[in-house]
Amino acid sequence: MAVPKDKEELVKAIIDNYKKLTAELSSIPIDLTRNKELEGHSKNTLMSINNLLAYLIGWGQLVLKWHDNKSKGLEVDFPETGFNWNQLGLLAQKFYKDYEKEDFKILIEKLDRSTNDILKLIDRKSNEELYEISFYEKWPLGKMIQLNTSSPFKNAKDRIRKWKKKKGII
């Protein structure tokens, strides 16, 4: 799928990639969701399906936090307070820890909620607000949303599919 260039394409990309991701998730045996067998977000690390879901939830929540703080006129720490852009592996580890006690079903519910909240945010915005105004440096809000929703959803789906093939789950 091409990189979204407007509100309509952004919504479609998020929904389409999320549906494909949830289809892959639906056939995973719950007893395998905590096993650290997927390539991690940091070099030479492994993560579990639950860690991957935590990562997606974490980034979705950051998008909402960025928007909320910015709309209140507050300073936004990109990507997150205490982290720089060159520390995304450490940020991924933080997300894993934030949600380590949650089970697979709860993580799915939280990811659904986060994704729906982002879709509601997009719905409230005009195409101009999403794509014609800088949100962070040169990046418009629509691009920041895409980089933290539809693109990682596709990446996660691909990681899961590769893992499932190795495990003989497909």
C-alpha positions as CSV (number, residue, x, y, z in Angstrom):
1,M,0.0,0.0,0.0
2,A,1.3,3.5,-0.9
3,V,2.1,6.0,1.8
4,P,-1.1,7.9,2.7
5,K,-1.3,11.4,1.3
6,D,-4.6,12.5,2.8
7,K,-7.1,11.8,5.5
8,E,-9.1,9.2,3.5
9,E,-6.0,7.3,2.6
10,L,-4.7,7.4,6.2
11,V,-7.9,6.0,7.6
12,K,-8.0,3.3,5.0
13,A,-4.3,2.3,5.6
14,I,-4.9,2.1,9.4
15,I,-8.1,0.0,9.0
16,D,-6.7,-2.3,6.3
17,N,-3.4,-3.0,8.1
18,Y,-5.1,-3.4,11.5
19,K,-7.6,-5.9,10.0
20,K,-4.7,-7.9,8.5
21,L,-2.8,-7.8,11.9
22,T,-5.8,-8.9,13.9
23,A,-6.4,-11.8,11.4
24,E,-2.9,-13.0,12.1
25,L,-3.3,-12.6,15.9
26,S,-6.6,-14.5,15.9
27,S,-4.9,-17.9,15.2
28,I,-2.1,-17.6,17.7
29,P,-2.4,-20.1,20.6
30,I,-2.6,-18.1,23.8
31,D,0.0,-20.3,25.5
32,L,2.6,-19.1,23.0
33,T,2.0,-15.4,23.4
34,R,4.6,-14.9,26.2
35,N,7.4,-16.9,24.5
36,K,10.2,-14.6,23.4
37,E,10.8,-16.0,19.9
38,L,10.3,-13.0,17.6
39,E,13.0,-10.7,16.4
40,G,13.0,-7.8,18.9
41,H,13.0,-4.1,18.3
42,S,16.6,-3.8,19.4
43,K,19.5,-5.5,17.7
44,N,20.1,-9.1,18.9
45,T,17.0,-9.2,21.1
46,L,13.9,-11.4,21.1
47,M,10.4,-10.5,22.1
48,S,7.1,-12.2,22.6
49,I,3.8,-11.6,20.8
50,N,2.7,-9.8,24.0
51,N,5.8,-7.6,23.8
52,L,4.9,-6.8,20.2
53,L,1.4,-5.8,21.2
54,A,2.8,-3.7,24.0
55,Y,5.0,-1.9,21.5
56,L,2.0,-1.1,19.3
57,I,-0.1,0.1,22.2
58,G,2.8,2.2,23.5
59,W,3.3,4.0,20.2
60,G,-0.5,4.5,19.8
61,Q,-0.7,6.0,23.2
62,L,2.3,8.3,22.5
63,V,0.5,9.6,19.4
64,L,-2.5,10.5,21.5
65,K,-0.3,12.0,24.2
66,W,1.6,14.1,21.7
67,H,-1.7,15.5,20.3
68,D,-3.3,16.0,23.7
69,N,-0.3,17.9,25.0
70,K,0.1,20.0,21.9
71,S,-3.6,20.9,21.8
72,K,-3.3,22.1,25.4
73,G,-0.3,24.3,24.4
74,L,2.1,22.1,26.5
75,E,5.6,21.2,25.5
76,V,5.8,17.8,23.8
77,D,8.8,15.6,24.5
78,F,9.4,13.6,21.3
79,P,9.5,10.7,21.2
80,E,8.9,10.4,24.9
81,T,10.0,12.1,28.1
82,G,13.4,10.7,29.0
83,F,14.1,9.2,25.5
84,N,15.7,10.5,22.4
85,W,15.1,9.4,18.8
86,N,18.3,7.3,18.9
87,Q,17.0,5.4,22.0
88,L,14.0,3.7,20.4
89,G,15.2,0.3,21.4
90,L,15.1,1.4,25.0
91,L,11.7,2.9,24.5
92,A,10.5,-0.4,23.1
93,Q,11.8,-2.1,26.3
94,K,9.9,0.4,28.4
95,F,6.7,-0.4,26.5
96,Y,7.3,-4.2,27.1
97,K,7.7,-3.5,30.8
98,D,4.7,-1.2,31.0
99,Y,2.4,-4.0,29.8
100,E,4.2,-7.1,31.0
101,K,1.5,-8.1,33.5
102,E,-1.3,-7.9,30.9
103,D,-2.4,-11.1,29.2
104,F,-2.9,-11.5,25.5
105,K,-6.7,-10.8,25.5
106,I,-6.3,-7.6,27.5
107,L,-3.5,-6.4,25.2
108,I,-5.8,-7.0,22.2
109,E,-8.5,-5.0,23.9
110,K,-6.1,-2.1,24.7
111,L,-4.8,-2.1,21.1
112,D,-8.3,-2.0,19.8
113,R,-9.1,0.9,22.1
114,S,-5.9,2.8,21.2
115,T,-6.5,2.3,17.4
116,N,-10.1,3.4,17.7
117,D,-9.1,6.5,19.7
118,I,-6.6,7.4,17.0
119,L,-9.3,6.9,14.3
120,K,-11.6,9.2,16.3
121,L,-8.8,11.8,16.5
122,I,-8.4,11.6,12.7
123,D,-12.1,12.0,12.2
124,R,-12.1,15.2,14.2
125,K,-9.3,16.7,12.0
126,S,-9.5,18.3,8.6
127,N,-7.2,17.1,5.8
128,E,-5.4,20.5,6.2
129,E,-4.8,19.8,9.9
130,L,-3.5,16.3,9.1
131,Y,-1.3,17.0,6.1
132,E,-0.7,20.7,5.5
133,I,0.4,22.0,8.9
134,S,3.7,21.0,10.6
135,F,3.1,19.0,13.8
136,Y,6.7,18.0,14.6
137,E,9.5,19.6,12.8
138,K,8.8,19.1,9.1
139,W,6.3,16.3,9.7
140,P,2.5,16.8,9.6
141,L,0.2,15.0,12.1
142,G,-1.0,12.6,9.5
143,K,2.5,11.4,8.8
144,M,3.3,11.0,12.5
145,I,0.1,9.0,12.9
146,Q,0.9,6.8,9.9
147,L,4.5,6.2,11.1
148,N,3.1,5.0,14.5
149,T,0.0,3.0,13.4
150,S,-0.5,1.6,9.9
151,S,3.2,1.1,9.2
152,P,4.0,-0.7,12.4
153,F,0.7,-2.7,12.1
154,K,2.0,-4.0,8.7
155,N,5.5,-4.7,10.1
156,A,3.9,-6.6,13.1
157,K,1.7,-8.6,10.8
158,D,4.8,-9.6,8.7
159,R,6.8,-10.5,11.8
160,I,3.9,-12.7,13.1
161,R,3.4,-14.4,9.8
162,K,7.1,-15.2,9.6
163,W,7.1,-16.6,13.1
164,K,3.9,-18.6,12.5
165,K,5.5,-20.2,9.5
166,K,8.5,-21.2,11.5
167,K,6.2,-22.6,14.2
168,G,4.0,-24.4,11.7
169,I,0.9,-22.5,12.9
170,I,-0.3,-21.4,9.4
